[in-house]
């Protein structure tokens, strides 16, 4: 399944979970019902700014659609490494005080 199909499916799921028509869903993100229909049917792909608007308005994320699971895991590992480094730095600076 390609990303465009996954994005179309996700948009439709978000809309249906909230029991909204395509028009009402679209108004909240500044798009027409016809545009939402085109997104859901895969006739056009929403821009990143549209995906960001959907994410903000409907409190959802499309991050997993942009990155593979391996990339997501690498990002999480890097975040944990940075947190550990910050903790070590804080602990060392507290010992020297």
PDB file as gemmi writes it, atoms N, CA and C in Angstrom:
CRYST1    1.000    1.000    1.000  90.00  90.00  90.00 P 1                      
ATOM      1  N   UNK A   1       0.843  -1.180   0.000  1.00  0.00           N  
ATOM      2  CA  UNK A   1       0.000   0.000   0.000  1.00  0.00           C  
ATOM      3  C   UNK A   1       0.888   1.242   0.000  1.00  0.00           C  
ATOM      4  N   UNK A   2       0.656   2.171  -0.914  1.00  0.00           N  
ATOM      5  CA  UNK A   2       1.509   3.349  -0.966  1.00  0.00           C  
ATOM      6  C   UNK A   2       1.025   4.426   0.002  1.00  0.00           C  
ATOM      7  N   UNK A   3       1.887   5.421   0.228  1.00  0.00           N  
ATOM      8  CA  UNK A   3       1.568   6.476   1.195  1.00  0.00           C  
ATOM      9  C   UNK A   3       0.331   7.267   0.816  1.00  0.00           C  
ATOM     10  N   UNK A   4       0.122   7.539  -0.496  1.00  0.00           N  
ATOM     11  CA  UNK A   4      -1.057   8.299  -0.906  1.00  0.00           C  
ATOM     12  C   UNK A   4      -2.336   7.576  -0.512  1.00  0.00           C  
ATOM     13  N   UNK A   5      -2.344   6.272  -0.707  1.00  0.00           N  
ATOM     14  CA  UNK A   5      -3.527   5.488  -0.334  1.00  0.00           C  
ATOM     15  C   UNK A   5      -3.713   5.498   1.185  1.00  0.00           C  
ATOM     16  N   UNK A   6      -2.614   5.394   1.931  1.00  0.00           N  
ATOM     17  CA  UNK A   6      -2.694   5.416   3.390  1.00  0.00           C  
ATOM     18  C   UNK A   6      -3.193   6.769   3.889  1.00  0.00           C  
ATOM     19  N   UNK A   7      -2.719   7.849   3.284  1.00  0.00           N  
ATOM     20  CA  UNK A   7      -3.161   9.190   3.679  1.00  0.00           C  
ATOM     21  C   UNK A   7      -4.649   9.350   3.380  1.00  0.00           C  
ATOM     22  N   UNK A   8      -5.079   8.918   2.207  1.00  0.00           N  
ATOM     23  CA  UNK A   8      -6.499   9.008   1.840  1.00  0.00           C  
ATOM     24  C   UNK A   8      -7.353   8.242   2.841  1.00  0.00           C  
ATOM     25  N   UNK A   9      -6.925   7.056   3.181  1.00  0.00           N  
ATOM     26  CA  UNK A   9      -7.657   6.218   4.136  1.00  0.00           C  
ATOM     27  C   UNK A   9      -7.706   6.874   5.516  1.00  0.00           C  
ATOM     28  N   UNK A  10      -6.589   7.426   5.944  1.00  0.00           N  
ATOM     29  CA  UNK A  10      -6.502   8.075   7.258  1.00  0.00           C  
ATOM     30  C   UNK A  10      -7.432   9.292   7.325  1.00  0.00           C  
ATOM     31  N   UNK A  11      -7.457  10.106   6.282  1.00  0.00           N  
ATOM     32  CA  UNK A  11      -8.324  11.283   6.268  1.00  0.00           C  
ATOM     33  C   UNK A  11      -9.784  10.853   6.380  1.00  0.00           C  
ATOM     34  N   UNK A  12     -10.158   9.851   5.620  1.00  0.00           N  
ATOM     35  CA  UNK A  12     -11.535   9.352   5.671  1.00  0.00           C  
ATOM     36  C   UNK A  12     -11.877   8.826   7.065  1.00  0.00           C  
ATOM     37  N   UNK A  13     -10.961   8.073   7.665  1.00  0.00           N  
ATOM     38  CA  UNK A  13     -11.189   7.541   9.010  1.00  0.00           C  
ATOM     39  C   UNK A  13     -11.376   8.659  10.029  1.00  0.00           C  
ATOM     40  N   UNK A  14     -10.535   9.673   9.950  1.00  0.00           N  
ATOM     41  CA  UNK A  14     -10.635  10.807  10.882  1.00  0.00           C  
ATOM     42  C   UNK A  14     -12.001  11.465  10.747  1.00  0.00           C  
ATOM     43  N   UNK A  15     -12.415  11.694   9.505  1.00  0.00           N  
ATOM     44  CA  UNK A  15     -13.700  12.351   9.255  1.00  0.00           C  
ATOM     45  C   UNK A  15     -14.867  11.500   9.762  1.00  0.00           C  
ATOM     46  N   UNK A  16     -14.849  10.222   9.445  1.00  0.00           N  
ATOM     47  CA  UNK A  16     -15.950   9.346   9.838  1.00  0.00           C  
ATOM     48  C   UNK A  16     -16.009   9.132  11.347  1.00  0.00           C  
ATOM     49  N   UNK A  17     -14.847   9.066  12.007  1.00  0.00           N  
ATOM     50  CA  UNK A  17     -14.818   8.922  13.461  1.00  0.00           C  
ATOM     51  C   UNK A  17     -15.508  10.097  14.152  1.00  0.00           C  
ATOM     52  N   UNK A  18     -15.467  11.249  13.510  1.00  0.00           N  
ATOM     53  CA  UNK A  18     -16.071  12.450  14.080  1.00  0.00           C  
ATOM     54  C   UNK A  18     -17.462  12.720  13.522  1.00  0.00           C  
ATOM     55  N   UNK A  19     -17.913  11.789  12.687  1.00  0.00           N  
ATOM     56  CA  UNK A  19     -19.260  11.870  12.103  1.00  0.00           C  
ATOM     57  C   UNK A  19     -19.491  13.199  11.374  1.00  0.00           C  
ATOM     58  N   UNK A  20     -18.513  13.582  10.561  1.00  0.00           N  
ATOM     59  CA  UNK A  20     -18.593  14.842   9.822  1.00  0.00           C  
ATOM     60  C   UNK A  20     -18.783  14.585   8.335  1.00  0.00           C  
ATOM     61  N   UNK A  21     -19.521  15.468   7.703  1.00  0.00           N  
ATOM     62  CA  UNK A  21     -19.610  15.413   6.240  1.00  0.00           C  
ATOM     63  C   UNK A  21     -18.292  15.924   5.680  1.00  0.00           C  
ATOM     64  N   UNK A  22     -18.066  15.685   4.413  1.00  0.00           N  
ATOM     65  CA  UNK A  22     -16.848  16.194   3.786  1.00  0.00           C  
ATOM     66  C   UNK A  22     -16.827  17.715   3.822  1.00  0.00           C  
ATOM     67  N   UNK A  23     -18.008  18.348   3.664  1.00  0.00           N  
ATOM     68  CA  UNK A  23     -18.078  19.811   3.722  1.00  0.00           C  
ATOM     69  C   UNK A  23     -17.683  20.340   5.097  1.00  0.00           C  
ATOM     70  N   UNK A  24     -18.254  19.763   6.144  1.00  0.00           N  
ATOM     71  CA  UNK A  24     -17.948  20.232   7.504  1.00  0.00           C  
ATOM     72  C   UNK A  24     -16.495  19.971   7.866  1.00  0.00           C  
ATOM     73  N   UNK A  25     -15.996  18.802   7.486  1.00  0.00           N  
ATOM     74  CA  UNK A  25     -14.592  18.474   7.733  1.00  0.00           C  
ATOM     75  C   UNK A  25     -13.694  19.495   7.031  1.00  0.00           C  
ATOM     76  N   UNK A  26     -14.011  19.758   5.761  1.00  0.00           N  
ATOM     77  CA  UNK A  26     -13.209  20.682   4.961  1.00  0.00           C  
ATOM     78  C   UNK A  26     -13.222  22.101   5.485  1.00  0.00           C  
ATOM     79  N   UNK A  27     -14.382  22.580   5.932  1.00  0.00           N  
ATOM     80  CA  UNK A  27     -14.470  23.955   6.441  1.00  0.00           C  
ATOM     81  C   UNK A  27     -13.520  24.182   7.598  1.00  0.00           C  
ATOM     82  N   UNK A  28     -13.365  23.173   8.444  1.00  0.00           N  
ATOM     83  CA  UNK A  28     -12.499  23.324   9.611  1.00  0.00           C  
ATOM     84  C   UNK A  28     -11.023  23.414   9.248  1.00  0.00           C  
ATOM     85  N   UNK A  29     -10.668  22.939   8.060  1.00  0.00           N  
ATOM     86  CA  UNK A  29      -9.260  23.021   7.624  1.00  0.00           C  
ATOM     87  C   UNK A  29      -9.083  23.983   6.455  1.00  0.00           C  
ATOM     88  N   UNK A  30     -10.140  24.712   6.115  1.00  0.00           N  
ATOM     89  CA  UNK A  30     -10.046  25.708   5.055  1.00  0.00           C  
ATOM     90  C   UNK A  30     -10.102  25.143   3.652  1.00  0.00           C  
ATOM     91  N   UNK A  31     -10.744  23.982   3.492  1.00  0.00           N  
ATOM     92  CA  UNK A  31     -10.869  23.350   2.179  1.00  0.00           C  
ATOM     93  C   UNK A  31     -12.329  23.033   1.906  1.00  0.00           C  
ATOM     94  N   UNK A  32     -12.665  22.843   0.646  1.00  0.00           N  
ATOM     95  CA  UNK A  32     -14.033  22.507   0.270  1.00  0.00           C  
ATOM     96  C   UNK A  32     -14.296  21.014   0.454  1.00  0.00           C  
ATOM     97  N   UNK A  33     -15.568  20.661   0.475  1.00  0.00           N  
ATOM     98  CA  UNK A  33     -15.941  19.257   0.533  1.00  0.00           C  
ATOM     99  C   UNK A  33     -15.442  18.487  -0.675  1.00  0.00           C  
ATOM    100  N   UNK A  34     -15.432  19.144  -1.834  1.00  0.00           N  
ATOM    101  CA  UNK A  34     -14.930  18.496  -3.044  1.00  0.00           C  
ATOM    102  C   UNK A  34     -13.445  18.174  -2.924  1.00  0.00           C  
ATOM    103  N   UNK A  35     -12.712  19.076  -2.311  1.00  0.00           N  
ATOM    104  CA  UNK A  35     -11.282  18.836  -2.109  1.00  0.00           C  
ATOM    105  C   UNK A  35     -11.064  17.668  -1.158  1.00  0.00           C  
ATOM    106  N   UNK A  36     -11.844  17.637  -0.079  1.00  0.00           N  
ATOM    107  CA  UNK A  36     -11.748  16.523   0.871  1.00  0.00           C  
ATOM    108  C   UNK A  36     -12.070  15.210   0.154  1.00  0.00           C  
ATOM    109  N   UNK A  37     -13.084  15.225  -0.699  1.00  0.00           N  
ATOM    110  CA  UNK A  37     -13.446  14.040  -1.474  1.00  0.00           C  
ATOM    111  C   UNK A  37     -12.277  13.597  -2.353  1.00  0.00           C  
ATOM    112  N   UNK A  38     -11.619  14.547  -2.980  1.00  0.00           N  
ATOM    113  CA  UNK A  38     -10.469  14.232  -3.831  1.00  0.00           C  
ATOM    114  C   UNK A  38      -9.333  13.624  -3.004  1.00  0.00           C  
ATOM    115  N   UNK A  39      -9.115  14.151  -1.795  1.00  0.00           N  
ATOM    116  CA  UNK A  39      -8.102  13.573  -0.914  1.00  0.00           C  
ATOM    117  C   UNK A  39      -8.457  12.134  -0.567  1.00  0.00           C  
ATOM    118  N   UNK A  40      -9.718  11.926  -0.174  1.00  0.00           N  
ATOM    119  CA  UNK A  40     -10.156  10.604   0.269  1.00  0.00           C  
ATOM    120  C   UNK A  40     -10.150   9.576  -0.861  1.00  0.00           C  
ATOM    121  N   UNK A  41     -10.383  10.018  -2.072  1.00  0.00           N  
ATOM    122  CA  UNK A  41     -10.402   9.110  -3.217  1.00  0.00           C  
ATOM    123  C   UNK A  41      -9.037   8.974  -3.886  1.00  0.00           C  
ATOM    124  N   UNK A  42      -8.062   9.671  -3.352  1.00  0.00           N  
ATOM    125  CA  UNK A  42      -6.711   9.581  -3.887  1.00  0.00           C  
ATOM    126  C   UNK A  42      -6.519  10.302  -5.203  1.00  0.00           C  
ATOM    127  N   UNK A  43      -7.473  11.175  -5.558  1.00  0.00           N  
ATOM    128  CA  UNK A  43      -7.344  11.915  -6.814  1.00  0.00           C  
ATOM    129  C   UNK A  43      -6.310  13.025  -6.707  1.00  0.00           C  
ATOM    130  N   UNK A  44      -6.105  13.517  -5.507  1.00  0.00           N  
ATOM    131  CA  UNK A  44      -5.020  14.466  -5.274  1.00  0.00           C  
ATOM    132  C   UNK A  44      -4.474  14.230  -3.868  1.00  0.00           C  
ATOM    133  N   UNK A  45      -3.251  14.623  -3.682  1.00  0.00           N  
ATOM    134  CA  UNK A  45      -2.575  14.415  -2.399  1.00  0.00           C  
ATOM    135  C   UNK A  45      -2.499  15.746  -1.659  1.00  0.00           C  
ATOM    136  N   UNK A  46      -2.909  15.756  -0.396  1.00  0.00           N  
ATOM    137  CA  UNK A  46      -2.823  16.999   0.373  1.00  0.00           C  
ATOM    138  C   UNK A  46      -1.373  17.409   0.612  1.00  0.00           C  
ATOM    139  N   UNK A  47      -1.145  18.703   0.641  1.00  0.00           N  
ATOM    140  CA  UNK A  47       0.193  19.215   0.925  1.00  0.00           C  
ATOM    141  C   UNK A  47       0.519  18.971   2.398  1.00  0.00           C  
ATOM    142  N   UNK A  48       1.777  19.155   2.742  1.00  0.00           N  
ATOM    143  CA  UNK A  48       2.164  19.008   4.137  1.00  0.00           C  
ATOM    144  C   UNK A  48       1.459  20.037   5.012  1.00  0.00           C  
ATOM    145  N   UNK A  49       1.206  21.223   4.485  1.00  0.00           N  
ATOM    146  CA  UNK A  49       0.509  22.236   5.286  1.00  0.00           C  
ATOM    147  C   UNK A  49      -0.939  21.821   5.548  1.00  0.00           C  
ATOM    148  N   UNK A  50      -1.570  21.156   4.586  1.00  0.00           N  
ATOM    149  CA  UNK A  50      -2.935  20.648   4.805  1.00  0.00           C  
ATOM    150  C   UNK A  50      -2.905  19.528   5.839  1.00  0.00           C  
ATOM    151  N   UNK A  51      -1.939  18.626   5.725  1.00  0.00           N  
ATOM    152  CA  UNK A  51      -1.817  17.556   6.721  1.00  0.00           C  
ATOM    153  C   UNK A  51      -1.557  18.140   8.106  1.00  0.00           C  
ATOM    154  N   UNK A  52      -0.771  19.204   8.163  1.00  0.00           N  
ATOM    155  CA  UNK A  52      -0.522  19.872   9.441  1.00  0.00           C  
ATOM    156  C   UNK A  52      -1.804  20.477   9.990  1.00  0.00           C  
ATOM    157  N   UNK A  53      -2.611  21.099   9.120  1.00  0.00           N  
ATOM    158  CA  UNK A  53      -3.892  21.662   9.556  1.00  0.00           C  
ATOM    159  C   UNK A  53      -4.808  20.575  10.111  1.00  0.00           C  
ATOM    160  N   UNK A  54      -4.881  19.449   9.408  1.00  0.00           N  
ATOM    161  CA  UNK A  54      -5.705  18.334   9.882  1.00  0.00           C  
ATOM    162  C   UNK A  54      -5.186  17.855  11.237  1.00  0.00           C  
ATOM    163  N   UNK A  55      -3.877  17.747  11.350  1.00  0.00           N  
ATOM    164  CA  UNK A  55      -3.273  17.307  12.609  1.00  0.00           C  
ATOM    165  C   UNK A  55      -3.624  18.242  13.753  1.00  0.00           C  
ATOM    166  N   UNK A  56      -3.551  19.546  13.498  1.00  0.00           N  
ATOM    167  CA  UNK A  56      -3.836  20.532  14.536  1.00  0.00           C  
ATOM    168  C   UNK A  56      -5.314  20.557  14.915  1.00  0.00           C  
ATOM    169  N   UNK A  57      -6.167  20.609  13.912  1.00  0.00           N  
ATOM    170  CA  UNK A  57      -7.609  20.740  14.151  1.00  0.00           C  
ATOM    171  C   UNK A  57      -8.201  19.478  14.786  1.00  0.00           C  
ATOM    172  N   UNK A  58      -7.750  18.324  14.314  1.00  0.00           N  
ATOM    173  CA  UNK A  58      -8.364  17.062  14.749  1.00  0.00           C  
ATOM    174  C   UNK A  58      -7.477  16.272  15.713  1.00  0.00           C  
ATOM    175  N   UNK A  59      -6.366  16.863  16.151  1.00  0.00           N  
ATOM    176  CA  UNK A  59      -5.475  16.263  17.134  1.00  0.00           C  
ATOM    177  C   UNK A  59      -5.066  14.841  16.742  1.00  0.00           C  
ATOM    178  N   UNK A  60      -4.526  14.728  15.536  1.00  0.00           N  
ATOM    179  CA  UNK A  60      -4.033  13.450  15.009  1.00  0.00           C  
ATOM    180  C   UNK A  60      -2.639  13.675  14.440  1.00  0.00           C  
ATOM    181  N   UNK A  61      -1.970  12.588  14.108  1.00  0.00           N  
ATOM    182  CA  UNK A  61      -0.644  12.706  13.518  1.00  0.00           C  
ATOM    183  C   UNK A  61      -0.545  11.899  12.236  1.00  0.00           C  
ATOM    184  N   UNK A  62       0.231  12.411  11.320  1.00  0.00           N  
ATOM    185  CA  UNK A  62       0.511  11.712  10.076  1.00  0.00           C  
ATOM    186  C   UNK A  62       1.978  11.290  10.026  1.00  0.00           C  
ATOM    187  N   UNK A  63       2.699  11.468  11.116  1.00  0.00           N  
ATOM    188  CA  UNK A  63       4.126  11.179  11.158  1.00  0.00           C  
ATOM    189  C   UNK A  63       4.434   9.762  10.703  1.00  0.00           C  
ATOM    190  N   UNK A  64       3.655   8.802  11.159  1.00  0.00           N  
ATOM    191  CA  UNK A  64       3.947   7.415  10.820  1.00  0.00           C  
ATOM    192  C   UNK A  64       3.798   7.136   9.328  1.00  0.00           C  
ATOM    193  N   UNK A  65       3.133   8.020   8.628  1.00  0.00           N  
ATOM    194  CA  UNK A  65       2.991   7.829   7.186  1.00  0.00           C  
ATOM    195  C   UNK A  65       4.222   8.314   6.434  1.00  0.00           C  
ATOM    196  N   UNK A  66       4.996   9.185   7.059  1.00  0.00           N  
ATOM    197  CA  UNK A  66       6.144   9.761   6.389  1.00  0.00           C  
ATOM    198  C   UNK A  66       7.423   8.953   6.601  1.00  0.00           C  
ATOM    199  N   UNK A  67       7.487   8.207   7.688  1.00  0.00           N  
ATOM    200  CA  UNK A  67       8.710   7.504   8.022  1.00  0.00           C  
ATOM    201  C   UNK A  67       8.447   6.012   8.171  1.00  0.00           C  
ATOM    202  N   UNK A  68       9.425   5.231   7.806  1.00  0.00           N  
ATOM    203  CA  UNK A  68       9.317   3.795   8.004  1.00  0.00           C  
ATOM    204  C   UNK A  68       9.451   3.493   9.495  1.00  0.00           C  
ATOM    205  N   UNK A  69       9.082   2.305   9.883  1.00  0.00           N  
ATOM    206  CA  UNK A  69       9.198   1.917  11.286  1.00  0.00           C  
ATOM    207  C   UNK A  69      10.648   1.963  11.743  1.00  0.00           C  
ATOM    208  N   UNK A  70      11.553   1.581  10.864  1.00  0.00           N  
ATOM    209  CA  UNK A  70      12.971   1.623  11.207  1.00  0.00           C  
ATOM    210  C   UNK A  70      13.423   3.061  11.470  1.00  0.00           C  
ATOM    211  N   UNK A  71      12.985   3.989  10.630  1.00  0.00           N  
ATOM    212  CA  UNK A  71      13.342   5.395  10.826  1.00  0.00           C  
ATOM    213  C   UNK A  71      12.744   5.932  12.124  1.00  0.00           C  
ATOM    214  N   UNK A  72      11.506   5.554  12.414  1.00  0.00           N  
ATOM    215  CA  UNK A  72      10.876   5.985  13.654  1.00  0.00           C  
ATOM    216  C   UNK A  72      11.654   5.476  14.859  1.00  0.00           C  
ATOM    217  N   UNK A  73      12.058   4.215  14.802  1.00  0.00           N  
ATOM    218  CA  UNK A  73      12.814   3.625  15.899  1.00  0.00           C  
ATOM    219  C   UNK A  73      14.154   4.323  16.075  1.00  0.00           C  
ATOM    220  N   UNK A  74      14.832   4.620  14.972  1.00  0.00           N  
ATOM    221  CA  UNK A  74      16.108   5.345  15.049  1.00  0.00           C  
ATOM    222  C   UNK A  74      15.912   6.716  15.701  1.00  0.00           C  
ATOM    223  N   UNK A  75      14.841   7.402  15.324  1.00  0.00           N  
ATOM    224  CA  UNK A  75      14.554   8.713  15.909  1.00  0.00           C  
ATOM    225  C   UNK A  75      14.313   8.607  17.414  1.00  0.00           C  
ATOM    226  N   UNK A  76      13.572   7.594  17.823  1.00  0.00           N  
ATOM    227  CA  UNK A  76      13.294   7.401  19.255  1.00  0.00           C  
ATOM    228  C   UNK A  76      14.574   7.087  20.019  1.00  0.00           C  
ATOM    229  N   UNK A  77      15.417   6.231  19.451  1.00  0.00           N  
ATOM    230  CA  UNK A  77      16.691   5.893  20.091  1.00  0.00           C  
ATOM    231  C   UNK A  77      17.544   7.146  20.238  1.00  0.00           C  
ATOM    232  N   UNK A  78      17.585   7.973  19.192  1.00  0.00           N  
ATOM    233  CA  UNK A  78      18.363   9.209  19.262  1.00  0.00           C  
ATOM    234  C   UNK A  78      17.814  10.137  20.338  1.00  0.00           C  
ATOM    235  N   UNK A  79      16.508  10.225  20.463  1.00  0.00           N  
ATOM    236  CA  UNK A  79      15.904  11.061  21.505  1.00  0.00           C  
ATOM    237  C   UNK A  79      16.278  10.564  22.890  1.00  0.00           C  
ATOM    238  N   UNK A  80      16.239   9.252  23.075  1.00  0.00           N  
ATOM    239  CA  UNK A  80      16.613   8.680  24.368  1.00  0.00           C  
ATOM    240  C   UNK A  80      18.081   8.965  24.670  1.00  0.00           C  
ATOM    241  N   UNK A  81      18.948   8.837  23.664  1.00  0.00           N  
ATOM    242  CA  UNK A  81      20.374   9.135  23.859  1.00  0.00           C  
ATOM    243  C   UNK A  81      20.571  10.587  24.298  1.00  0.00           C  
ATOM    244  N   UNK A  82      19.840  11.499  23.679  1.00  0.00           N  
ATOM    245  CA  UNK A  82      19.958  12.916  24.038  1.00  0.00           C  
ATOM    246  C   UNK A  82      19.478  13.169  25.459  1.00  0.00           C  
ATOM    247  N   UNK A  83      18.411  12.503  25.864  1.00  0.00           N  
ATOM    248  CA  UNK A  83      17.904  12.650  27.229  1.00  0.00           C  
ATOM    249  C   UNK A  83      18.931  12.125  28.223  1.00  0.00           C  
ATOM    250  N   UNK A  84      19.511  10.969  27.940  1.00  0.00           N  
ATOM    251  CA  UNK A  84      20.528  10.395  28.818  1.00  0.00           C  
ATOM    252  C   UNK A  84      21.731  11.325  28.927  1.00  0.00           C  
ATOM    253  N   UNK A  85      22.149  11.879  27.802  1.00  0.00           N  
ATOM    254  CA  UNK A  85      23.291  12.800  27.811  1.00  0.00           C  
ATOM    255  C   UNK A  85      22.980  14.023  28.678  1.00  0.00           C  
ATOM    256  N   UNK A  86      21.777  14.578  28.536  1.00  0.00           N  
ATOM    257  CA  UNK A  86      21.376  15.732  29.353  1.00  0.00           C  
ATOM    258  C   UNK A  86      21.359  15.377  30.834  1.00  0.00           C  
ATOM    259  N   UNK A  87      20.864  14.190  31.166  1.00  0.00           N  
ATOM    260  CA  UNK A  87      20.829  13.753  32.561  1.00  0.00           C  
ATOM    261  C   UNK A  87      22.235  13.585  33.129  1.00  0.00           C  
ATOM    262  N   UNK A  88      23.106  12.989  32.338  1.00  0.00           N  
ATOM    263  CA  UNK A  88      24.494  12.815  32.780  1.00  0.00           C  
ATOM    264  C   UNK A  88      25.163  14.164  33.012  1.00  0.00           C  
ATOM    265  N   UNK A  89      24.945  15.096  32.112  1.00  0.00           N  
ATOM    266  CA  UNK A  89      25.520  16.433  32.250  1.00  0.00           C  
ATOM    267  C   UNK A  89      25.002  17.106  33.522  1.00  0.00           C  
ATOM    268  N   UNK A  90      23.707  16.995  33.771  1.00  0.00           N  
ATOM    269  CA  UNK A  90      23.107  17.586  34.957  1.00  0.00           C  
ATOM    270  C   UNK A  90      23.662  16.945  36.224  1.00  0.00           C  
ATOM    271  N   UNK A  91      23.771  15.622  36.232  1.00  0.00           N  
ATOM    272  CA  UNK A  91      24.303  14.925  37.401  1.00  0.00           C  
ATOM    273  C   UNK A  91      25.751  15.299  37.677  1.00  0.00           C  
ATOM    274  N   UNK A  92      26.555  15.392  36.630  1.00  0.00           N  
ATOM    275  CA  UNK A  92      27.963  15.762  36.804  1.00  0.00           C  
ATOM    276  C   UNK A  92      28.102  17.195  37.306  1.00  0.00           C  
ATOM    277  N   UNK A  93      27.291  18.079  36.792  1.00  0.00           N  
ATOM    278  CA  UNK A  93      27.388  19.481  37.231  1.00  0.00           C  
ATOM    279  C   UNK A  93      26.914  19.625  38.678  1.00  0.00           C  
ATOM    280  N   UNK A  94      25.969  18.817  39.115  1.00  0.00           N  
ATOM    281  CA  UNK A  94      25.501  18.858  40.514  1.00  0.00           C  
ATOM    282  C   UNK A  94      26.563  18.324  41.460  1.00  0.00           C  
ATOM    283  N   UNK A  95      27.385  17.382  41.013  1.00  0.00           N  
ATOM    284  CA  UNK A  95      28.441  16.804  41.856  1.00  0.00           C  
ATOM    285  C   UNK A  95      29.568  17.802  42.103  1.00  0.00           C  
ATOM    286  N   UNK A  96      29.806  18.646  41.110  1.00  0.00           N  
ATOM    287  CA  UNK A  96      30.909  19.599  41.214  1.00  0.00           C  
ATOM    288  C   UNK A  96      30.539  20.840  41.995  1.00  0.00           C  
ATOM    289  N   UNK A  97      29.297  21.016  42.283  1.00  0.00           N  
ATOM    290  CA  UNK A  97      28.857  22.238  43.000  1.00  0.00           C  
ATOM    291  C   UNK A  97      29.032  22.102  44.475  1.00  0.00           C  
TER     292      UNK A  97                                                      
END                                                                             
